[in-house]
Amino acid sequence: MSATGEQYVVDEHGNRVAIILPLREYEQLQEDLHDLAVVAERREEPSIGFDEFKKRYER
């Protein structure tokens, strides 16, 4: 097992064919992928300045 906890499944030739990750690490990767998908979807949306953002979201 490596320092980060992943384990590799190898074939009869010793080639890595799969990986076993700790569940928390897998969940974090899934969250990161979701966040990147959201960023990609919203890439063409107009942006606003920080002052406008503060006005909209002040409590």
Number of C-alpha atoms within 10 A of each C-alpha: 8 7 5 9 10 12 14 14 11 12 10 6 6 8 10 12 9 11 10 12 14 11 9 9 13 12 12 11 12 12 12 12 12 12 12 12 12 11 12 10 10 11 10 8 8 6 9 8 7 9 8 9 11 10 9 9 7 6 5
